[in-house]
C-alpha cells in the first residue's frame, strides 16, 4: 500500500486524484479534518497527523510498503524528511519515492534546494529502495502573480534567464507511473518542461492566452527583495526566492547530484518513457490565467486616462525611493568627513578579527583553492581543515592566502601547513601565508610539515623573504623572527612500503586529534602524500595529487568526507587539441600527460565507493568560491 505525504498540495493533490482514478487506494497524511473528508470521498484512507511526530508516523505507516515523500518547503524541512525516513525504516517499508528539486545541491544558497540535496543523501544511505523525481520550476508559481498579471504586468527579477517550467500535474503523472510500474528503483529523473522559457516568453504566452497584453517587468534584485518584504513574505522564504532569481539572472546552472547513483532522462523523454503526456506550456499558461481562474474586475473607465497597473505604480514608487537614496548616498560619500568615517569603520572591522574566533568544536573543511595551474584568475590548490580550535592548511597554492584574507579568516590562528608535494601550484603562496599570519599576530615560527625535501622548500622561502624581514624589523624597531617558517620533515616507513606506495606516518596524535600522512602515487613527482584527519568521531581525507592506489582506498576507508583531486580527462584532451591547433606542441604534450598522473572524476568516484566514503568533494575546478563542509 502507498503512503502519501503532501496530499493537499499541487503535486500531492493531483497524485491522489490520479491514483483514485486508477483504482489504487492509498493512505494519505493530512492535518485538517476537511482534507481528510475530501480524500476519503476519493476512496483513500486519510490519517490526521504531520511529519513532525515520528512516533505517530510509525503507527500511521503500518501496512504500507511504499512512501511518497513530498516534504514542505519549511525551515525544518531536513528534520521533517529525517523523521519520515526514520519512521519508514522502523515501520518496515521497502521503498521511498521522493519529490525533490531540480536545483538540489548541498552548496546551494537556496535553503530548500540544499535541504532536498541533504534529504537525497539521507535516502541513499537509508538502505531503502528509492526513486527521486527532481522537478524544475512550476507553472503554478505564476498563480501567485495573478493580481498584477490581471492588470497587465508580470513583476519578477529573472533578467534574461530561462527555465524549463513544468506543470505540477505532469510531475504527479510521472510519480504515479513510477509508483505503479516496476524497474524504477535507484533512479533519479530530472523532470522539466519541453522548452526553456524566459520571462519575456512567459509574458508573450500570457498575452496570447488572455487576449490582452502582459508585460514582463524586470525588477532589480534589491527592488525585488523590497517588494517581497512589502508583500509580507517572511525572511527565510524571501532570501530563498532572491537567491533563485539571482542565479537565474546570472545564467547559473546548478542541477547537480547530491551523491549516489542516478539515472537521468530529460523532460518530455521521461514522460514518454513512463507513459505520461507531453506538457504544453502555452496551453497550460492559458488554463492557469483564463477568466475562470483570474476574473477581471469590472471598473468604470476613467475618461482621458489609461488605467495603470498597481504593480507598475508600486515598482515606480520603490524605484524612486531607491534612486533618491542612492543619489543621497553618492553625494554623502563625496564629503571628506564621511570618507574618513567609512575608512575608519572598515579598518576597525578588519583589524578586530579575533584569531581564536573559530567555529564551534567539530571537524570542518574549507576549500580555499581548487584551480589547475593553467591561465586563470582563481586560486590554486589549498584546503583548510579545522579540528576544534586547531587549524591546518593543506597546500598553499597561489592566490589561496588572499582568498582566506578576503573571507576574513583568522590566519594568525593557523597551527601548521601540511604540504602534499612540491609542485609550484601547491607551494606558491607559502610566502604569503608566512607574511599574512605574522601581520595578524602570529609570533612563533609557522610549522610546515612535508615529506623529505620540505627543508629545501622552507629554507628557500625563508631566504627569499630575508630582506623583507629586515625591512620590517627596522620599521617596527624589533625582531620579526616569528615571521619565519620552520620545516617538519617526515619519512614514510620502509623502502619496500614506499616502492609499493603503501607508506604511512602518524604526525600528530594528541587532544583527540590524529593526523596521518600516507603515500600516494604522483610519479614522476616523488615523494607525494595525502592526509587523514580523525577528530571527535569524524574523519576527513585529503588526497593530494595522485592516481588511484590501494593505499588511497585503505586510508579513505569509512571517512565522512573525501576531498579528492579530479581533473576532467575530456577537458584536458580538448585543451591539448586546441594547443596543438594553435601551434604550441609543448603545451599540448604537457596537457596530454597530465591525465597519466592524476585521477579523473569517475576514478575518484570509484575510490569513494570502494572506501565506503560518506561524501566525495572534488578539489579541482576552474574557480573557487568559499565552500565549507
C-alpha positions in Angstrom: 0.0 0.0 0.0 1.2 3.5 -0.8 1.5 6.2 2.0 1.1 9.7 0.5 2.5 12.8 2.2 1.7 16.3 0.9 -1.7 15.2 -0.3 -3.1 18.7 -0.1 -0.5 20.4 -2.3 -0.3 20.8 -6.1 1.6 17.6 -6.8 0.1 15.5 -3.9 -3.5 16.6 -4.7 -3.1 15.6 -8.4 -1.4 12.4 -7.4 -4.2 11.5 -5.1 -6.8 12.0 -7.9 -4.7 10.0 -10.4 -4.4 7.1 -8.0 -8.1 7.2 -7.2 -8.9 7.2 -11.0 -6.8 4.1 -11.4 -8.4 2.3 -8.6 -5.4 2.5 -6.2 -6.2 3.1 -2.6 -3.6 4.9 -0.6 -3.1 6.2 2.9 -2.7 10.0 3.0 -1.2 12.1 5.7 -3.2 15.3 6.3 -3.5 17.9 9.2 -7.1 19.0 8.8 -10.4 17.1 9.1 -11.9 18.7 6.0 -8.9 17.5 3.9 -9.4 14.0 5.4 -13.1 14.1 4.4 -12.2 15.1 0.8 -9.6 12.3 0.4 -12.0 9.8 2.0 -14.5 10.7 -0.7 -11.9 9.8 -3.3 -11.6 6.3 -1.8 -8.3 6.9 0.1 -7.6 6.2 3.8 -6.6 9.6 5.4 -4.5 9.8 8.5 -4.5 13.0 10.6 -1.0 14.0 11.7 2.2 15.6 10.4 5.9 14.8 9.7 6.9 16.5 13.0 5.7 13.5 15.1 7.9 10.5 14.1 6.4 8.1 16.7 2.9 8.7 15.4 4.2 8.2 11.8 5.4 4.7 12.6 1.9 3.7 13.5 0.4 5.5 10.6 2.8 3.7 8.2 1.7 0.3 9.4 0.5 -1.9 6.5 2.3 0.2 3.8 5.2 -0.7 1.7 5.9 2.5 -0.3 6.3 6.1 0.9 5.8 9.0 -1.4 7.8 11.8 0.2 6.7 15.3 -0.6 8.4 17.5 2.0 7.1 21.0 2.5 9.5 23.9 1.9 9.9 24.9 5.6 12.8 25.9 7.7 12.7 22.5 9.4 12.5 20.6 6.1 15.6 18.5 6.8 14.2 17.4 10.2 10.8 16.5 8.7 12.4 14.4 6.0 14.6 12.7 8.6 11.5 11.9 10.6 9.8 10.4 7.6 12.8 8.2 6.6 13.3 7.0 10.2 9.6 6.1 10.5 9.7 4.3 7.2 12.6 2.2 8.3 11.0 1.4 11.7 7.7 0.5 10.1 9.4 -1.9 7.7 8.7 -0.1 4.4 10.8 -1.2 1.4 10.6 1.8 -0.9 10.5 5.6 -1.0 9.7 7.9 -3.9 10.9 11.4 -3.2 9.8 14.5 -5.0 12.9 16.7 -5.0 14.0 20.0 -6.6 15.8 20.4 -9.9 18.4 22.6 -8.3 19.1 20.3 -5.3 22.6 20.9 -4.2 24.3 20.8 -0.8 26.2 24.0 -1.6 23.1 25.9 -2.9 22.2 29.3 -1.4 18.6 28.4 -1.8 17.6 26.8 1.6 15.1 24.3 0.3 17.4 23.2 -2.6 20.1 22.5 0.0 17.6 20.6 2.2 16.4 18.5 -0.7 20.0 17.5 -1.5 20.6 16.5 2.1 17.4 14.6 2.0 18.6 12.7 -1.1 21.8 11.8 0.7 19.9 10.5 3.7 17.7 8.5 1.4 20.7 7.0 -0.4 22.1 5.8 2.9 18.8 4.6 4.4 19.1 1.1 2.9 15.6 1.5 1.3 14.9 1.2 -2.4 14.4 4.7 -3.8 13.4 6.7 -6.8 14.0 10.5 -6.9 12.0 12.9 -9.1 13.8 16.2 -9.5 11.2 18.7 -10.7 12.1 22.1 -12.2 10.2 25.3 -11.8 6.4 25.0 -11.7 3.9 26.9 -13.8 1.7 27.1 -10.7 4.2 29.7 -9.3 2.6 32.2 -11.6 -0.7 31.9 -9.8 0.8 33.9 -7.0 1.2 36.8 -9.5 -2.5 36.6 -10.5 -3.3 40.2 -9.4 -0.6 42.0 -11.3 -1.0 39.7 -14.3 -4.7 40.6 -14.5 -3.5 44.2 -14.7 -1.1 43.6 -17.5 2.3 43.2 -15.8 4.4 40.3 -14.5 6.9 41.7 -11.9 9.8 39.3 -11.4 13.6 39.6 -11.1 14.9 37.0 -13.5 16.7 39.1 -16.1 17.0 37.2 -19.4 17.5 33.9 -17.5 15.2 31.0 -18.5 13.7 27.9 -17.0 12.0 24.8 -18.4 8.8 25.2 -16.4 6.6 22.1 -15.8 3.1 21.6 -14.6 2.7 20.0 -11.1 0.1 17.7 -12.7 2.7 16.3 -15.1 5.0 15.7 -12.1 2.1 13.8 -10.4 1.6 11.8 -13.5 5.2 10.7 -13.6 5.1 9.9 -9.9 2.0 7.7 -10.4 3.8 5.8 -13.2 6.9 5.3 -11.0 4.8 4.1 -8.1 2.8 1.6 -10.2 5.5 0.3 -12.6 8.4 -2.0 -11.8 12.0 -1.3 -12.7 12.2 2.3 -11.4 14.4 1.7 -8.4 17.7 3.5 -7.7 17.0 6.1 -10.4 16.9 9.9 -10.4 14.7 11.5 -13.0 15.1 15.2 -13.9 11.6 16.5 -14.8 11.3 19.7 -16.9 9.1 21.2 -19.5 10.0 20.6 -23.1 11.3 24.1 -23.6 13.3 26.7 -21.7 11.4 29.9 -21.4 12.4 33.4 -20.4 10.1 35.7 -18.5 9.5 37.5 -21.8 8.4 34.3 -23.4 6.0 33.7 -20.4 4.6 37.2 -20.8 4.1 36.7 -24.5 2.3 33.4 -23.8 0.1 35.1 -21.2 -0.7 37.8 -23.6 -1.7 35.3 -26.3 -3.7 33.2 -23.8 -5.6 36.1 -22.3 -6.1 38.1 -25.4 -4.7 41.1 -23.5 -1.1 42.4 -23.3 1.0 41.3 -20.3 4.4 43.0 -19.9 7.4 41.4 -18.1 8.7 43.9 -15.5 12.3 43.0 -14.8 12.9 44.3 -11.2 16.5 44.8 -10.0 17.3 42.4 -7.2 17.2 44.9 -4.3 13.9 46.2 -5.6 12.5 42.6 -5.9 13.6 41.9 -2.3 11.9 45.1 -1.1 8.7 44.2 -3.0 8.7 40.7 -1.3 9.1 42.3 2.1 6.4 44.8 1.2 4.1 41.9 0.3 4.7 40.3 3.7 6.9 37.4 2.6 9.0 36.1 5.5 12.8 36.5 5.6 13.6 32.8 5.1 11.3 32.5 2.0 12.4 35.9 0.8 16.1 35.1 0.8 15.4 31.8 -1.0 13.4 33.5 -3.8 16.0 36.2 -4.2 18.8 33.5 -4.4 16.8 31.6 -7.1 16.3 34.6 -9.3 19.8 36.0 -8.8 21.2 32.7 -10.1 18.7 32.7 -12.9 19.8 36.2 -13.8 23.4 35.1 -13.9 22.5 32.1 -16.0 23.8 29.7 -13.3 23.3 26.0 -14.0 23.1 24.2 -10.7 21.3 20.9 -11.3 23.9 18.6 -9.8 23.7 15.4 -8.0 23.8 15.3 -4.2 25.5 12.0 -4.4 24.8 8.3 -5.0 23.9 6.5 -8.3 21.4 8.2 -10.6 19.6 7.7 -13.9 18.9 10.9 -15.8 16.3 11.5 -18.5 15.1 14.8 -19.8 11.6 16.3 -19.6 9.4 15.0 -22.4 11.6 11.9 -22.7 10.8 10.9 -19.2 7.1 11.5 -19.7 7.0 9.5 -22.9 9.2 6.8 -21.3 6.8 6.4 -18.4 3.7 6.6 -20.5 2.7 10.2 -19.5 1.7 13.1 -21.7 3.9 15.8 -23.0 3.3 19.2 -21.2 2.2 22.1 -23.4 3.4 25.3 -21.8 1.3 27.8 -23.8 -1.9 25.9 -23.2 -1.0 25.5 -19.6 -0.5 29.2 -19.1 -3.8 29.9 -20.7 -5.5 27.4 -18.5 -4.0 28.9 -15.4 -4.7 32.5 -16.2 -8.0 32.4 -18.0 -11.1 34.4 -17.0 -12.5 31.5 -14.9 -9.5 31.4 -12.5 -8.5 35.1 -12.8 -11.6 37.1 -13.4 -11.3 40.7 -14.5 -12.7 43.3 -12.2 -15.4 45.5 -13.7 -14.3 49.0 -13.3 -15.7 52.2 -14.8 -13.2 53.7 -17.3 -11.5 56.9 -16.3 -12.1 59.5 -19.0 -9.0 60.7 -20.8 -6.7 58.4 -18.8 -5.3 54.9 -19.2 -5.7 52.6 -16.2 -2.3 51.8 -14.7 -1.2 48.6 -13.1 -0.9 48.6 -9.3 2.2 46.6 -9.7 3.7 49.2 -12.0 2.9 52.0 -9.6 4.4 50.2 -6.6 7.5 49.4 -8.7 7.9 53.0 -9.8 7.4 54.3 -6.2 10.0 51.9 -4.9 12.3 52.7 -7.7 12.0 56.4 -6.9 12.8 55.8 -3.3 15.8 53.6 -4.1 17.0 56.1 -6.7 16.8 59.1 -4.3 18.5 57.1 -1.6 21.3 56.1 -4.0 21.8 59.7 -5.0 22.0 60.9 -1.4 24.4 58.1 -0.6 26.7 59.1 -3.6 26.6 62.7 -2.5 27.4 61.8 1.1 30.4 59.7 0.1 32.0 62.7 -1.6 32.2 64.5 1.7 35.7 64.1 3.2 34.5 63.7 6.8 32.2 60.8 5.6 35.0 59.3 3.7 37.2 59.3 6.8 34.5 57.7 8.9 33.9 55.0 6.3 37.7 54.2 6.1 38.0 54.1 9.9 35.0 51.8 10.1 36.3 49.2 7.6 39.8 49.3 9.0 38.5 48.7 12.5 36.3 45.9 11.3 39.3 44.3 9.5 41.7 44.7 12.4 39.2 43.4 15.0 39.3 39.9 13.7 39.9 37.5 16.6 42.4 34.8 15.7 40.7 32.5 18.3 37.2 33.1 16.9 36.9 29.8 15.1 33.8 27.6 14.7 32.4 25.6 17.5 34.1 22.3 18.3 34.0 19.9 15.4 35.8 18.9 12.2 35.3 21.3 9.3 36.8 21.8 5.8 37.2 24.9 3.7 38.2 24.8 0.0 40.3 27.9 -0.5 41.9 27.0 -3.8 40.9 24.4 -6.4 42.1 25.8 -9.8 44.5 23.9 -12.1 47.9 25.5 -12.9 46.6 26.9 -16.2 46.0 30.6 -17.1 43.0 31.7 -15.0 42.3 34.2 -12.2 41.5 31.7 -9.5 43.5 30.3 -6.6 45.5 27.1 -6.8 45.4 24.0 -4.5 44.6 24.8 -0.9 42.3 23.1 1.7 41.8 24.2 5.3 40.9 21.6 7.9 39.6 22.9 11.3 39.7 20.4 14.2 38.2 22.1 17.2 40.4 25.2 17.7 43.3 23.9 15.7 43.7 25.0 12.0 45.7 23.2 9.4 46.3 24.4 5.8 46.9 21.6 3.3 49.0 23.0 0.4 49.5 26.7 -0.3 48.7 27.3 -4.0 49.0 30.7 -5.4 46.1 33.0 -4.5 44.8 30.9 -1.7 46.2 33.1 1.1 44.5 36.1 -0.5 41.2 34.1 -0.6 41.3 33.4 3.1 42.2 37.1 3.8 39.2 38.3 1.8 37.0 35.8 3.6 38.2 37.3 7.0 39.7 34.0 8.1 41.9 34.4 11.2 45.2 33.3 9.6 47.1 34.1 12.8 45.4 31.0 14.3 46.9 28.6 11.8 48.6 25.7 13.6 50.6 24.3 10.7 50.8 24.0 7.0 50.9 20.5 5.5 52.3 20.0 2.0 51.3 17.1 -0.2 54.2 17.5 -2.6 56.3 20.3 -4.0 54.7 21.3 -7.4 54.6 25.1 -7.8 50.8 25.2 -7.7 50.9 23.6 -4.2 53.6 25.8 -2.6 53.4 29.2 -4.4 51.7 31.0 -1.5 53.9 29.8 1.3 55.5 33.3 1.5 52.1 35.0 1.7 50.9 32.7 4.5 54.2 33.5 6.2 53.7 37.2 5.9 50.0 37.4 6.4 49.7 35.2 9.6 52.6 37.2 11.1 51.0 40.6 10.3 47.8 39.4 12.0 49.6 38.5 15.3 51.5 35.2 15.0 54.7 35.4 17.0 56.1 31.9 16.6 57.7 30.1 13.7 54.9 28.6 11.5 55.5 24.8 11.2 55.4 23.4 7.7 55.0 19.6 7.5 56.0 17.7 4.4 57.8 14.6 3.1 61.6 14.6 2.6 62.6 17.7 0.8 60.4 20.1 2.7 63.5 21.6 4.3 64.8 22.8 1.0 61.4 24.4 0.1 61.1 26.1 3.5 64.7 27.3 3.6 64.2 28.8 0.1 61.1 30.8 1.1 62.8 32.0 4.3 65.8 33.1 2.3 63.7 34.8 -0.3 61.9 36.8 2.4 65.0 37.5 4.5 65.4 41.1 3.2 61.7 41.8 3.7 62.2 40.6 7.3 65.0 43.1 7.7 62.9 45.9 6.4 60.0 45.1 8.8 62.4 44.7 11.8 63.8 48.2 11.0 60.3 49.7 10.6 58.9 48.1 13.8 62.1 48.6 15.9 62.4 45.0 16.9 62.8 41.4 15.8 60.5 39.6 13.4 61.8 36.1 13.9 58.3 34.9 14.4 57.6 35.7 10.8 59.6 32.7 9.6 58.7 29.1 8.6 60.1 26.0 10.2 60.3 22.7 8.4 58.9 19.5 9.9 60.0 16.7 7.6 58.8 13.1 7.9 59.6 9.8 6.3 57.2 7.2 5.1 58.2 3.9 6.7 60.3 1.3 4.9 61.8 1.4 1.4 59.6 -1.6 0.4 56.4 0.1 1.5 57.5 3.3 -0.3 58.1 1.4 -3.5 54.6 -0.2 -3.2 53.1 3.3 -2.4 51.9 2.0 1.0 53.9 4.2 3.3 52.2 5.8 6.3 53.2 8.0 9.2 51.2 9.4 12.2 52.2 13.1 12.5 50.0 14.2 15.4 48.1 12.1 18.0 47.0 14.2 20.9 44.0 16.0 22.4 41.7 13.8 20.4 43.2 14.7 17.1 45.0 12.2 14.9 46.7 13.3 11.6 48.1 10.5 9.4 50.2 11.2 6.3 50.1 8.4 3.7 51.9 7.9 0.4 50.2 8.4 -2.9 51.4 7.8 -6.4 52.0 11.1 -8.4 55.1 9.8 -10.2 57.3 11.1 -11.7 56.7 13.5 -8.7 58.1 11.9 -5.6 57.5 11.9 -2.7 53.8 12.8 -2.6 51.4 12.2 0.2 47.8 12.7 1.3 46.5 13.3 4.8 43.8 11.8 7.0 42.3 13.7 10.0 40.4 12.0 12.7 38.7 14.1 15.4 35.6 14.0 17.5 34.3 10.8 15.9 34.6 12.4 12.4 37.2 11.9 9.7 38.4 13.8 6.6 40.8 12.6 4.0 42.6 15.0 1.6 44.1 13.1 -1.3 46.7 15.5 -2.8 47.6 14.8 -6.4 47.6 11.0 -7.2 46.4 8.2 -9.4 44.1 5.6 -7.9 46.1 3.4 -5.4 45.3 0.7 -2.8 46.8 3.0 -0.1 44.4 5.8 -1.1 41.4 3.5 -0.7 42.6 2.0 2.5 43.3 5.4 4.1 39.9 6.8 3.0 38.0 3.8 4.4 34.9 4.9 6.2 35.7 8.6 6.0 33.0 11.1 6.4 34.5 13.3 3.7 37.0 12.6 1.0 38.5 15.7 -0.7 39.9 14.3 -3.9 41.5 15.9 -6.9 39.6 15.1 -10.1 40.6 17.0 -13.3 38.4 16.2 -16.3 40.3 14.0 -18.8 37.9 15.2 -21.6 38.7 18.8 -20.8 42.5 18.1 -20.8 42.3 16.4 -24.1 40.3 19.3 -25.6 42.9 21.8 -24.3 45.7 19.6 -25.8 44.0 19.5 -29.2 43.4 23.3 -29.1 47.1 23.9 -28.1 48.3 21.7 -31.0 46.0 23.5 -33.4 47.4 26.8 -32.1 51.0 25.7 -32.9 52.0 25.0 -29.3 53.1 21.4 -29.3 55.0 21.7 -26.0 51.8 22.9 -24.2 49.8 20.2 -26.0 52.2 17.5 -24.8 52.1 18.7 -21.2 48.3 18.8 -21.1 48.1 15.3 -22.7 50.4 13.9 -20.0 48.5 15.4 -17.0 45.9 12.6 -17.1 48.6 9.9 -16.6 49.4 11.0 -13.1 46.1 12.4 -11.9 42.7 11.0 -11.1 39.6 11.5 -13.3 36.2 12.3 -11.7 35.0 8.8 -12.4 38.1 7.2 -10.8 37.6 9.5 -7.8 34.0 8.3 -7.5 35.2 4.7 -7.8 37.7 5.3 -5.0 35.0 6.8 -2.8 32.6 3.9 -3.4 35.3 1.3 -2.8 36.3 3.0 0.5 32.6 3.5 1.6 33.1 7.2 1.9 30.0 9.2 3.0 30.7 12.3 0.9 33.1 13.0 -2.0 34.2 16.5 -2.7 36.1 17.4 -5.9 39.2 19.5 -5.2 39.6 20.5 -8.8 37.7 23.2 -10.6 38.0 26.3 -12.7 37.2 28.6 -9.8 37.0 28.7 -6.0 34.1 30.1 -4.1 34.1 29.7 -0.4 32.9 26.2 0.3 32.6 24.9 3.9 31.8 21.3 4.7 
